[in-house]
Amino acid sequence: MKFEIGKIYTLKFNSGEEMVAKVQSENTGNTITVSNPVSIAPSAQGMGLVPSMFTADPDQIITINTNSIAMYGVTEDNVQTKYIQATTGIQIPEKKIVMG
């Protein structure tokens, strides 16, 4: 597996769980470290982002065993925007084309 440091990825685990997280480092052996891991969960308003680990310190860097990852890819732009808003509180404006 090859991850680009600082990019936001969607990870699909062998268990079927889907997670979105920012990759901090690729380690020797079979692990990566990520920050702000959130899981995809259905809600009354559609799909939502919830903390992947409720009792862990949210500022802690998390280590993931890459042997447990079935698929991964760079997260789609709209989901990345929601992820950034959920994990940092920063509101990103929509991309609009100005026509004159």
Buried (B, 14 or more C-beta within 10 A) or exposed (E): EEBEEEEBBBBBBEEEBBBBBBBBEBEEEEEBBBBBBBBBEEEEEEEBBEBBEEEEEEEEEBEBEBEEBEEBEEBEEEBBBBBBEBBEEEEEEEEEEEEE
